[in-house]
């Protein structure tokens, strides 16, 4: 992986969060394999910067919901807590997780 080239390309205007996250993991691994701390690597920091911008992190730090005047960070924390409790409830309720079946393939039963 050429993390510095990827970082420059991402900085040009990437918007795919999943692709940027994969590049971030690869860049961090590459930096670590060279003995560098990933949090200090220029490419890693540039990718994180773009990812934060696409995810509008500035609004998390300084924003408020215009209707409730609730701090945006607190809204995100509350939503994550509620979803985590729902997930824990579904797992702890004795119900098996929903599994998708793959359609029959030729020659398979």
ROVO-533834 format. One record per atom (N, C-alpha, C, O): residue number from 0; residue in one letter; x, y, z. Coordinates in steps of 0.02 Angstrom, whole numbers. Atoms other than C-alpha are relative to their C-alpha. Layout:
BEGIN
<marvo seq="NUM" type="A" east="X" north="Y" up="Z"/>
...
This chain:
BEGIN
<marvo seq="0" type="X" east="43" north="-59" up="0"/>
<marvo seq="0" type="X" east="0" north="0" up="0"/>
<marvo seq="0" type="X" east="45" north="62" up="0"/>
<marvo seq="0" type="X" east="95" north="65" up="35"/>
<marvo seq="1" type="X" east="-36" north="-63" up="2"/>
<marvo seq="1" type="X" east="62" north="172" up="-40"/>
<marvo seq="1" type="X" east="-43" north="52" up="37"/>
<marvo seq="1" type="X" east="-82" north="88" up="6"/>
<marvo seq="2" type="X" east="45" north="-39" up="-41"/>
<marvo seq="2" type="X" east="-17" north="266" up="103"/>
<marvo seq="2" type="X" east="2" north="75" up="-15"/>
<marvo seq="2" type="X" east="-48" north="109" up="-9"/>
<marvo seq="3" type="X" east="-5" north="-72" up="12"/>
<marvo seq="3" type="X" east="48" north="438" up="58"/>
<marvo seq="3" type="X" east="-37" north="20" up="-64"/>
<marvo seq="3" type="X" east="-71" north="72" up="-66"/>
<marvo seq="4" type="X" east="37" north="-12" up="62"/>
<marvo seq="4" type="X" east="-21" north="429" up="-119"/>
<marvo seq="4" type="X" east="-75" north="-6" up="13"/>
<marvo seq="4" type="X" east="-114" north="35" up="-12"/>
<marvo seq="5" type="X" east="71" north="8" up="-17"/>
<marvo seq="5" type="X" east="-187" north="364" up="-51"/>
<marvo seq="5" type="X" east="-26" north="60" up="39"/>
<marvo seq="5" type="X" east="-81" north="85" up="26"/>
<marvo seq="6" type="X" east="21" north="-57" up="-41"/>
<marvo seq="6" type="X" east="-194" north="504" up="77"/>
<marvo seq="6" type="X" east="-11" north="62" up="-43"/>
<marvo seq="6" type="X" east="-60" north="99" up="-34"/>
<marvo seq="7" type="X" east="8" north="-58" up="45"/>
<marvo seq="7" type="X" east="-168" north="635" up="-58"/>
<marvo seq="7" type="X" east="-63" north="-7" up="-43"/>
<marvo seq="7" type="X" east="-99" north="41" up="-54"/>
<marvo seq="8" type="X" east="60" north="12" up="40"/>
<marvo seq="8" type="X" east="-303" north="556" up="-166"/>
<marvo seq="8" type="X" east="-63" north="9" up="41"/>
<marvo seq="8" type="X" east="-112" north="38" up="16"/>
<marvo seq="9" type="X" east="58" north="-7" up="-44"/>
<marvo seq="9" type="X" east="-425" north="548" up="-20"/>
<marvo seq="9" type="X" east="-12" north="74" up="14"/>
<marvo seq="9" type="X" east="-70" north="96" up="15"/>
<marvo seq="10" type="X" east="6" north="-70" up="-15"/>
<marvo seq="10" type="X" east="-391" north="730" up="20"/>
<marvo seq="10" type="X" east="-29" north="40" up="-59"/>
<marvo seq="10" type="X" east="-55" north="95" up="-49"/>
<marvo seq="11" type="X" east="28" north="-33" up="60"/>
<marvo seq="11" type="X" east="-444" north="775" up="-158"/>
<marvo seq="11" type="X" east="-76" north="4" up="1"/>
<marvo seq="11" type="X" east="-105" north="40" up="-39"/>
<marvo seq="12" type="X" east="72" north="-5" up="-4"/>
<marvo seq="12" type="X" east="-624" north="747" up="-109"/>
<marvo seq="12" type="X" east="-37" north="-66" up="8"/>
<marvo seq="12" type="X" east="-96" north="-70" up="-11"/>
<marvo seq="13" type="X" east="33" north="64" up="-11"/>
<marvo seq="13" type="X" east="-662" north="567" up="-63"/>
<marvo seq="13" type="X" east="-60" north="9" up="46"/>
<marvo seq="13" type="X" east="-59" north="50" up="92"/>
<marvo seq="14" type="X" east="59" north="-4" up="-43"/>
<marvo seq="14" type="X" east="-835" north="541" up="13"/>
<marvo seq="14" type="X" east="-23" north="-69" up="25"/>
<marvo seq="14" type="X" east="-70" north="-73" up="65"/>
<marvo seq="15" type="X" east="19" north="68" up="-19"/>
<marvo seq="15" type="X" east="-846" north="351" up="33"/>
<marvo seq="15" type="X" east="32" north="-18" up="67"/>
<marvo seq="15" type="X" east="92" north="-33" up="70"/>
<marvo seq="16" type="X" east="-26" north="11" up="-68"/>
<marvo seq="16" type="X" east="-827" north="324" up="221"/>
<marvo seq="16" type="X" east="31" north="-69" up="7"/>
<marvo seq="16" type="X" east="83" north="-77" up="38"/>
<marvo seq="17" type="X" east="-26" north="69" up="-6"/>
<marvo seq="17" type="X" east="-802" north="136" up="205"/>
<marvo seq="17" type="X" east="68" north="-7" up="-33"/>
<marvo seq="17" type="X" east="113" north="-38" up="-5"/>
<marvo seq="18" type="X" east="-64" north="4" up="36"/>
<marvo seq="18" type="X" east="-663" north="154" up="77"/>
<marvo seq="18" type="X" east="54" north="38" up="38"/>
<marvo seq="18" type="X" east="111" north="14" up="42"/>
<marvo seq="19" type="X" east="-49" north="-38" up="-39"/>
<marvo seq="19" type="X" east="-577" north="288" up="180"/>
<marvo seq="19" type="X" east="20" north="-38" up="62"/>
<marvo seq="19" type="X" east="79" north="-37" up="81"/>
<marvo seq="20" type="X" east="-16" north="38" up="-61"/>
<marvo seq="20" type="X" east="-589" north="180" up="336"/>
<marvo seq="20" type="X" east="47" north="-58" up="-16"/>
<marvo seq="20" type="X" east="93" north="-72" up="22"/>
<marvo seq="21" type="X" east="-45" north="54" up="20"/>
<marvo seq="21" type="X" east="-509" north="34" up="243"/>
<marvo seq="21" type="X" east="70" north="27" up="-13"/>
<marvo seq="21" type="X" east="120" north="-3" up="6"/>
<marvo seq="22" type="X" east="-65" north="-31" up="14"/>
<marvo seq="22" type="X" east="-370" north="149" up="182"/>
<marvo seq="22" type="X" east="34" north="21" up="65"/>
<marvo seq="22" type="X" east="95" north="14" up="72"/>
<marvo seq="23" type="X" east="-28" north="-20" up="-65"/>
<marvo seq="23" type="X" east="-347" north="214" up="360"/>
<marvo seq="23" type="X" east="31" north="-60" up="35"/>
<marvo seq="23" type="X" east="87" north="-55" up="62"/>
<marvo seq="24" type="X" east="-27" north="60" up="-33"/>
<marvo seq="24" type="X" east="-324" north="38" up="429"/>
<marvo seq="24" type="X" east="64" north="-21" up="-35"/>
<marvo seq="24" type="X" east="114" north="-37" up="-2"/>
<marvo seq="25" type="X" east="-60" north="19" up="37"/>
<marvo seq="25" type="X" east="-200" north="-3" up="291"/>
<marvo seq="25" type="X" east="58" north="47" up="13"/>
<marvo seq="25" type="X" east="115" north="26" up="21"/>
<marvo seq="26" type="X" east="-53" north="-50" up="-12"/>
<marvo seq="26" type="X" east="-104" north="158" up="316"/>
<marvo seq="26" type="X" east="28" north="-7" up="71"/>
<marvo seq="26" type="X" east="89" north="-2" up="80"/>
<marvo seq="27" type="X" east="-24" north="8" up="-69"/>
<marvo seq="27" type="X" east="-95" north="132" up="504"/>
<marvo seq="27" type="X" east="44" north="-63" up="7"/>
<marvo seq="27" type="X" east="95" north="-61" up="41"/>
<marvo seq="28" type="X" east="-39" north="61" up="-2"/>
<marvo seq="28" type="X" east="-32" north="-46" up="480"/>
<marvo seq="28" type="X" east="68" north="10" up="-34"/>
<marvo seq="28" type="X" east="119" north="-12" up="-8"/>
<marvo seq="29" type="X" east="-62" north="-13" up="36"/>
<marvo seq="29" type="X" east="97" north="12" up="353"/>
<marvo seq="29" type="X" east="47" north="44" up="42"/>
<marvo seq="29" type="X" east="107" north="30" up="46"/>
<marvo seq="30" type="X" east="-41" north="-43" up="-43"/>
<marvo seq="30" type="X" east="158" north="151" up="468"/>
<marvo seq="30" type="X" east="29" north="-39" up="58"/>
<marvo seq="30" type="X" east="88" north="-31" up="75"/>
<marvo seq="31" type="X" east="-24" north="40" up="-57"/>
<marvo seq="31" type="X" east="170" north="30" up="614"/>
<marvo seq="31" type="X" east="54" north="-48" up="-22"/>
<marvo seq="31" type="X" east="102" north="-60" up="16"/>
<marvo seq="32" type="X" east="-50" north="48" up="23"/>
<marvo seq="32" type="X" east="268" north="-95" up="509"/>
<marvo seq="32" type="X" east="67" north="35" up="-13"/>
<marvo seq="32" type="X" east="120" north="2" up="-14"/>
<marvo seq="33" type="X" east="-62" north="-39" up="9"/>
<marvo seq="33" type="X" east="395" north="44" up="478"/>
<marvo seq="33" type="X" east="26" north="27" up="66"/>
<marvo seq="33" type="X" east="76" north="63" up="68"/>
<marvo seq="34" type="X" east="-21" north="-22" up="-66"/>
<marvo seq="34" type="X" east="408" north="75" up="664"/>
<marvo seq="34" type="X" east="-24" north="69" up="20"/>
<marvo seq="34" type="X" east="-3" north="95" up="71"/>
<marvo seq="35" type="X" east="26" north="-67" up="-15"/>
<marvo seq="35" type="X" east="313" north="239" up="660"/>
<marvo seq="35" type="X" east="-65" north="-6" up="39"/>
<marvo seq="35" type="X" east="-103" north="-54" up="30"/>
<marvo seq="36" type="X" east="65" north="-3" up="-34"/>
<marvo seq="36" type="X" east="171" north="283" up="776"/>
<marvo seq="36" type="X" east="-52" north="25" up="-48"/>
<marvo seq="36" type="X" east="-44" north="79" up="-76"/>
<marvo seq="37" type="X" east="50" north="-18" up="50"/>
<marvo seq="37" type="X" east="17" north="288" up="667"/>
<marvo seq="37" type="X" east="-31" north="68" up="14"/>
<marvo seq="37" type="X" east="-47" north="105" up="-32"/>
<marvo seq="38" type="X" east="31" north="-64" up="-17"/>
<marvo seq="38" type="X" east="-53" north="437" up="762"/>
<marvo seq="38" type="X" east="44" north="60" up="-18"/>
<marvo seq="38" type="X" east="21" north="117" up="-17"/>
<marvo seq="39" type="X" east="-45" north="-54" up="19"/>
<marvo seq="39" type="X" east="99" north="538" up="709"/>
<marvo seq="39" type="X" east="17" north="-1" up="-75"/>
<marvo seq="39" type="X" east="52" north="43" up="-99"/>
<marvo seq="40" type="X" east="-15" north="8" up="71"/>
<marvo seq="40" type="X" east="107" north="479" up="527"/>
<marvo seq="40" type="X" east="-40" north="50" up="-42"/>
<marvo seq="40" type="X" east="-100" north="58" up="-31"/>
<marvo seq="41" type="X" east="33" north="-52" up="41"/>
<marvo seq="41" type="X" east="67" north="615" up="398"/>
<marvo seq="41" type="X" east="-58" north="-29" up="-40"/>
<marvo seq="41" type="X" east="-111" north="2" up="-43"/>
<marvo seq="42" type="X" east="53" north="29" up="42"/>
<marvo seq="42" type="X" east="-36" north="499" up="286"/>
<marvo seq="42" type="X" east="-60" north="-19" up="44"/>
<marvo seq="42" type="X" east="-117" north="-5" up="25"/>
<marvo seq="43" type="X" east="54" north="20" up="-45"/>
<marvo seq="43" type="X" east="-137" north="428" up="431"/>
<marvo seq="43" type="X" east="-39" north="62" up="23"/>
<marvo seq="43" type="X" east="-101" north="62" up="23"/>
<marvo seq="44" type="X" east="33" north="-61" up="-24"/>
<marvo seq="44" type="X" east="-173" north="603" up="496"/>
<marvo seq="44" type="X" east="-42" north="32" up="-55"/>
<marvo seq="44" type="X" east="-96" north="59" up="-41"/>
<marvo seq="45" type="X" east="39" north="-30" up="55"/>
<marvo seq="45" type="X" east="-229" north="664" up="324"/>
<marvo seq="45" type="X" east="-64" north="-40" up="-14"/>
<marvo seq="45" type="X" east="-116" north="-10" up="-27"/>
<marvo seq="46" type="X" east="59" north="41" up="11"/>
<marvo seq="46" type="X" east="-347" north="517" up="303"/>
<marvo seq="46" type="X" east="-51" north="12" up="56"/>
<marvo seq="46" type="X" east="-111" north="18" up="42"/>
<marvo seq="47" type="X" east="44" north="-13" up="-57"/>
<marvo seq="47" type="X" east="-419" north="545" up="477"/>
<marvo seq="47" type="X" east="-33" north="69" up="-8"/>
<marvo seq="47" type="X" east="-93" north="76" up="6"/>
<marvo seq="48" type="X" east="27" north="-68" up="11"/>
<marvo seq="48" type="X" east="-441" north="730" up="436"/>
<marvo seq="48" type="X" east="-58" north="-2" up="-50"/>
<marvo seq="48" type="X" east="-110" north="28" up="-37"/>
<marvo seq="49" type="X" east="53" north="3" up="51"/>
<marvo seq="49" type="X" east="-542" north="692" up="279"/>
<marvo seq="49" type="X" east="-60" north="-39" up="26"/>
<marvo seq="49" type="X" east="-117" north="-18" up="15"/>
<marvo seq="50" type="X" east="54" north="40" up="-28"/>
<marvo seq="50" type="X" east="-644" north="559" up="367"/>
<marvo seq="50" type="X" east="-41" north="41" up="49"/>
<marvo seq="50" type="X" east="-102" north="39" up="49"/>
<marvo seq="51" type="X" east="34" north="-43" up="-48"/>
<marvo seq="51" type="X" east="-684" north="680" up="507"/>
<marvo seq="51" type="X" east="-41" north="54" up="-35"/>
<marvo seq="51" type="X" east="-97" north="70" up="-14"/>
<marvo seq="52" type="X" east="37" north="-52" up="36"/>
<marvo seq="52" type="X" east="-735" north="813" up="382"/>
<marvo seq="52" type="X" east="-63" north="-28" up="-33"/>
<marvo seq="52" type="X" east="-116" north="3" up="-30"/>
<marvo seq="53" type="X" east="58" north="31" up="33"/>
<marvo seq="53" type="X" east="-849" north="696" up="284"/>
<marvo seq="53" type="X" east="-54" north="-17" up="52"/>
<marvo seq="53" type="X" east="-113" north="-11" up="38"/>
<marvo seq="54" type="X" east="47" north="17" up="-53"/>
<marvo seq="54" type="X" east="-929" north="640" up="448"/>
<marvo seq="54" type="X" east="-22" north="61" up="41"/>
<marvo seq="54" type="X" east="-59" north="54" up="90"/>
<marvo seq="55" type="X" east="19" north="-64" up="-31"/>
<marvo seq="55" type="X" east="-949" north="823" up="499"/>
<marvo seq="55" type="X" east="14" north="1" up="75"/>
<marvo seq="55" type="X" east="-29" north="20" up="115"/>
<marvo seq="56" type="X" east="-20" north="2" up="-70"/>
<marvo seq="56" type="X" east="-856" north="802" up="663"/>
<marvo seq="56" type="X" east="-2" north="69" up="31"/>
<marvo seq="56" type="X" east="-14" north="75" up="91"/>
<marvo seq="57" type="X" east="3" north="-68" up="-28"/>
<marvo seq="57" type="X" east="-850" north="991" up="682"/>
<marvo seq="57" type="X" east="-68" north="15" up="30"/>
<marvo seq="57" type="X" east="-72" north="52" up="79"/>
<marvo seq="58" type="X" east="67" north="-10" up="-28"/>
<marvo seq="58" type="X" east="-1037" north="987" up="712"/>
<marvo seq="58" type="X" east="-9" north="-38" up="65"/>
<marvo seq="58" type="X" east="-47" north="-17" up="109"/>
<marvo seq="59" type="X" east="3" north="38" up="-63"/>
<marvo seq="59" type="X" east="-1013" north="856" up="847"/>
<marvo seq="59" type="X" east="32" north="41" up="55"/>
<marvo seq="59" type="X" east="7" north="43" up="111"/>
<marvo seq="60" type="X" east="-37" north="-38" up="-50"/>
<marvo seq="60" type="X" east="-889" north="967" up="937"/>
<marvo seq="60" type="X" east="-34" north="66" up="18"/>
<marvo seq="60" type="X" east="-33" north="87" up="76"/>
<marvo seq="61" type="X" east="24" north="-68" up="-11"/>
<marvo seq="61" type="X" east="-977" north="1134" up="917"/>
<marvo seq="61" type="X" east="-73" north="10" up="-16"/>
<marvo seq="61" type="X" east="-97" north="67" up="-14"/>
<marvo seq="62" type="X" east="67" north="-10" up="24"/>
<marvo seq="62" type="X" east="-1154" north="1101" up="860"/>
<marvo seq="62" type="X" east="-54" north="-17" up="50"/>
<marvo seq="62" type="X" east="-44" north="-53" up="99"/>
<marvo seq="63" type="X" east="60" north="13" up="-40"/>
<marvo seq="63" type="X" east="-1326" north="1098" up="936"/>
<marvo seq="63" type="X" east="-57" north="-16" up="-46"/>
<marvo seq="63" type="X" east="-61" north="12" up="-101"/>
<marvo seq="64" type="X" east="60" north="14" up="38"/>
<marvo seq="64" type="X" east="-1488" north="1024" up="873"/>
<marvo seq="64" type="X" east="-43" north="63" up="1"/>
<marvo seq="64" type="X" east="-59" north="89" up="54"/>
<marvo seq="65" type="X" east="37" north="-64" up="1"/>
<marvo seq="65" type="X" east="-1589" north="1175" up="814"/>
<marvo seq="65" type="X" east="-69" north="-4" up="33"/>
<marvo seq="65" type="X" east="-95" north="47" up="56"/>
<marvo seq="66" type="X" east="66" north="6" up="-31"/>
<marvo seq="66" type="X" east="-1754" north="1105" up="881"/>
<marvo seq="66" type="X" east="3" north="-8" up="75"/>
<marvo seq="66" type="X" east="-35" north="24" up="112"/>
<marvo seq="67" type="X" east="-2" north="15" up="-71"/>
<marvo seq="67" type="X" east="-1704" north="1039" up="1051"/>
<marvo seq="67" type="X" east="55" north="38" up="37"/>
<marvo seq="67" type="X" east="56" north="40" up="98"/>
<marvo seq="68" type="X" east="-59" north="-35" up="-27"/>
<marvo seq="68" type="X" east="-1546" north="1143" up="1078"/>
<marvo seq="68" type="X" east="45" north="-47" up="41"/>
<marvo seq="68" type="X" east="83" north="-25" up="83"/>
<marvo seq="69" type="X" east="-42" north="50" up="-32"/>
<marvo seq="69" type="X" east="-1465" north="981" up="1137"/>
<marvo seq="69" type="X" east="67" north="-3" up="-35"/>
<marvo seq="69" type="X" east="70" north="2" up="-97"/>
<marvo seq="70" type="X" east="-67" north="7" up="27"/>
<marvo seq="70" type="X" east="-1279" north="964" up="1113"/>
<marvo seq="70" type="X" east="2" north="-60" up="-47"/>
<marvo seq="70" type="X" east="-23" north="-114" up="-30"/>
<marvo seq="71" type="X" east="-1" north="53" up="50"/>
<marvo seq="71" type="X" east="-1247" north="860" up="956"/>
<marvo seq="71" type="X" east="37" north="-62" up="25"/>
<marvo seq="71" type="X" east="15" north="-118" up="12"/>
<marvo seq="72" type="X" east="-36" north="57" up="-27"/>
<marvo seq="72" type="X" east="-1119" north="750" up="1044"/>
<marvo seq="72" type="X" east="-44" north="-41" up="47"/>
<marvo seq="72" type="X" east="-44" north="-102" up="44"/>
<marvo seq="73" type="X" east="44" north="35" up="-46"/>
<marvo seq="73" type="X" east="-1245" north="708" up="1179"/>
<marvo seq="73" type="X" east="-56" north="-37" up="-38"/>
<marvo seq="73" type="X" east="-77" north="-91" up="-17"/>
<marvo seq="74" type="X" east="49" north="35" up="41"/>
<marvo seq="74" type="X" east="-1373" north="664" up="1045"/>
<marvo seq="74" type="X" east="29" north="-65" up="-28"/>
<marvo seq="74" type="X" east="-5" north="-116" up="-27"/>
<marvo seq="75" type="X" east="-33" north="60" up="27"/>
<marvo seq="75" type="X" east="-1250" north="542" up="966"/>
<marvo seq="75" type="X" east="11" north="-52" up="54"/>
<marvo seq="75" type="X" east="0" north="-111" up="43"/>
<marvo seq="76" type="X" east="-11" north="47" up="-56"/>
<marvo seq="76" type="X" east="-1206" north="465" up="1134"/>
<marvo seq="76" type="X" east="-66" north="-33" up="19"/>
<marvo seq="76" type="X" east="-69" north="-93" up="29"/>
<marvo seq="77" type="X" east="66" north="27" up="-17"/>
<marvo seq="77" type="X" east="-1390" north="445" up="1175"/>
<marvo seq="77" type="X" east="-25" north="-51" up="-51"/>
<marvo seq="77" type="X" east="-52" north="-103" up="-32"/>
<marvo seq="78" type="X" east="22" north="46" up="53"/>
<marvo seq="78" type="X" east="-1428" north="363" up="1008"/>
<marvo seq="78" type="X" east="40" north="-65" up="3"/>
<marvo seq="78" type="X" east="12" north="-119" up="-4"/>
<marvo seq="79" type="X" east="-41" north="60" up="-5"/>
<marvo seq="79" type="X" east="-1281" north="243" up="1026"/>
<marvo seq="79" type="X" east="-19" north="-42" up="60"/>
<marvo seq="79" type="X" east="-21" north="-104" up="56"/>
<marvo seq="80" type="X" east="21" north="37" up="-60"/>
<marvo seq="80" type="X" east="-1334" north="196" up="1203"/>
<marvo seq="80" type="X" east="-66" north="-36" up="-11"/>
<marvo seq="80" type="X" east="-73" north="-94" up="7"/>
<marvo seq="81" type="X" east="65" north="31" up="13"/>
<marvo seq="81" type="X" east="-1513" north="163" up="1148"/>
<marvo seq="81" type="X" east="7" north="-60" up="-47"/>
<marvo seq="81" type="X" east="-23" north="-112" up="-35"/>
<marvo seq="82" type="X" east="-9" north="55" up="47"/>
<marvo seq="82" type="X" east="-1457" north="56" up="1001"/>
<marvo seq="82" type="X" east="38" north="-58" up="32"/>
<marvo seq="82" type="X" east="22" north="-116" up="19"/>
<marvo seq="83" type="X" east="-37" north="53" up="-34"/>
<marvo seq="83" type="X" east="-1333" north="-40" up="1110"/>
<marvo seq="83" type="X" east="-45" north="-39" up="47"/>
<marvo seq="83" type="X" east="-39" north="-100" up="52"/>
<marvo seq="84" type="X" east="47" north="34" up="-44"/>
<marvo seq="84" type="X" east="-1471" north="-78" up="1235"/>
<marvo seq="84" type="X" east="-48" north="-44" up="-40"/>
<marvo seq="84" type="X" east="-65" north="-99" up="-19"/>
<marvo seq="85" type="X" east="44" north="41" up="43"/>
<marvo seq="85" type="X" east="-1585" north="-138" up="1094"/>
<marvo seq="85" type="X" east="37" north="-63" up="-23"/>
<marvo seq="85" type="X" east="9" north="-118" up="-21"/>
<marvo seq="86" type="X" east="-40" north="58" up="23"/>
<marvo seq="86" type="X" east="-1446" north="-251" up="1028"/>
<marvo seq="86" type="X" east="10" north="-49" up="57"/>
<marvo seq="86" type="X" east="3" north="-109" up="48"/>
<marvo seq="87" type="X" east="-10" north="44" up="-58"/>
<marvo seq="87" type="X" east="-1411" north="-319" up="1202"/>
<marvo seq="87" type="X" east="-65" north="-35" up="18"/>
<marvo seq="87" type="X" east="-64" north="-94" up="37"/>
<marvo seq="88" type="X" east="65" north="30" up="-15"/>
<marvo seq="88" type="X" east="-1597" north="-349" up="1229"/>
<marvo seq="88" type="X" east="-17" north="-55" up="-50"/>
<marvo seq="88" type="X" east="-44" north="-107" up="-30"/>
<marvo seq="89" type="X" east="14" north="51" up="51"/>
<marvo seq="89" type="X" east="-1613" north="-445" up="1065"/>
<marvo seq="89" type="X" east="43" north="-61" up="11"/>
<marvo seq="89" type="X" east="20" north="-118" up="2"/>
<marvo seq="90" type="X" east="-45" north="56" up="-11"/>
<marvo seq="90" type="X" east="-1463" north="-552" up="1107"/>
<marvo seq="90" type="X" east="-19" north="-37" up="64"/>
<marvo seq="90" type="X" east="-17" north="-98" up="66"/>
<marvo seq="91" type="X" east="16" north="30" up="-64"/>
<marvo seq="91" type="X" east="-1516" north="-582" up="1287"/>
<marvo seq="91" type="X" east="-71" north="-27" up="5"/>
<marvo seq="91" type="X" east="-88" north="-58" up="55"/>
<marvo seq="92" type="X" east="70" north="21" up="-4"/>
<marvo seq="92" type="X" east="-1699" north="-620" up="1245"/>
<marvo seq="92" type="X" east="-10" north="-73" up="-16"/>
<marvo seq="92" type="X" east="-66" north="-98" up="-13"/>
<marvo seq="93" type="X" east="6" north="70" up="17"/>
<marvo seq="93" type="X" east="-1662" north="-798" up="1195"/>
<marvo seq="93" type="X" east="-18" north="-11" up="-73"/>
<marvo seq="93" type="X" east="-22" north="-67" up="-96"/>
<marvo seq="94" type="X" east="16" north="7" up="71"/>
<marvo seq="94" type="X" east="-1706" north="-761" up="1015"/>
<marvo seq="94" type="X" east="64" north="-10" up="-39"/>
<marvo seq="94" type="X" east="115" north="22" up="-26"/>
<marvo seq="95" type="X" east="-58" north="11" up="43"/>
<marvo seq="95" type="X" east="-1587" north="-827" up="885"/>
<marvo seq="95" type="X" east="6" north="59" up="-47"/>
<marvo seq="95" type="X" east="-45" north="88" up="-68"/>
<marvo seq="96" type="X" east="-8" north="-55" up="48"/>
<marvo seq="96" type="X" east="-1512" north="-694" up="773"/>
<marvo seq="96" type="X" east="-29" north="-19" up="-68"/>
<marvo seq="96" type="X" east="-29" north="-78" up="-86"/>
<marvo seq="97" type="X" east="28" north="12" up="66"/>
<marvo seq="97" type="X" east="-1592" north="-677" up="603"/>
<marvo seq="97" type="X" east="56" north="-15" up="-47"/>
<marvo seq="97" type="X" east="105" north="22" up="-52"/>
<marvo seq="98" type="X" east="-50" north="20" up="49"/>
<marvo seq="98" type="X" east="-1492" north="-767" up="471"/>
<marvo seq="98" type="X" east="-32" north="1" up="-69"/>
<marvo seq="98" type="X" east="-88" north="-22" up="-77"/>
<marvo seq="99" type="X" east="25" north="0" up="69"/>
<marvo seq="99" type="X" east="-1513" north="-741" up="285"/>
<marvo seq="99" type="X" east="21" north="-65" up="-33"/>
<marvo seq="99" type="X" east="78" north="-88" up="-26"/>
<marvo seq="100" type="X" east="-16" north="61" up="36"/>
<marvo seq="100" type="X" east="-1522" north="-896" up="179"/>
<marvo seq="100" type="X" east="26" north="18" up="-69"/>
<marvo seq="100" type="X" east="-1" north="63" up="-102"/>
<marvo seq="101" type="X" east="-25" north="-8" up="67"/>
<marvo seq="101" type="X" east="-1420" north="-905" up="22"/>
<marvo seq="101" type="X" east="-41" north="-44" up="-45"/>
<marvo seq="101" type="X" east="-54" north="-102" up="-29"/>
<marvo seq="102" type="X" east="40" north="39" up="47"/>
<marvo seq="102" type="X" east="-1522" north="-961" up="-127"/>
<marvo seq="102" type="X" east="35" north="-63" up="-23"/>
<marvo seq="102" type="X" east="97" north="-67" up="-22"/>
<marvo seq="103" type="X" east="-29" north="64" up="23"/>
<marvo seq="103" type="X" east="-1497" north="-1138" up="-192"/>
<marvo seq="103" type="X" east="44" north="11" up="-60"/>
<marvo seq="103" type="X" east="26" north="47" up="-107"/>
<marvo seq="104" type="X" east="-45" north="-1" up="57"/>
<marvo seq="104" type="X" east="-1350" north="-1157" up="-308"/>
<marvo seq="104" type="X" east="-12" north="-62" up="-41"/>
<marvo seq="104" type="X" east="-36" north="-113" up="-15"/>
<marvo seq="105" type="X" east="8" north="60" up="42"/>
<marvo seq="105" type="X" east="-1353" north="-1276" up="-454"/>
<marvo seq="105" type="X" east="39" north="-58" up="29"/>
<marvo seq="105" type="X" east="97" north="-51" up="47"/>
<marvo seq="106" type="X" east="-33" north="60" up="-25"/>
<marvo seq="106" type="X" east="-1314" north="-1450" up="-396"/>
<marvo seq="106" type="X" east="3" north="-3" up="75"/>
<marvo seq="106" type="X" east="28" north="-53" up="103"/>
<marvo seq="107" type="X" east="0" north="1" up="-73"/>
<marvo seq="107" type="X" east="-1336" north="-1404" up="-212"/>
<marvo seq="107" type="X" east="-68" north="-18" up="25"/>
<marvo seq="107" type="X" east="-119" north="-6" up="-9"/>
<marvo seq="108" type="X" east="66" north="15" up="-29"/>
<marvo seq="108" type="X" east="-1472" north="-1465" up="-99"/>
<marvo seq="108" type="X" east="-13" north="43" up="58"/>
<marvo seq="108" type="X" east="-65" north="37" up="90"/>
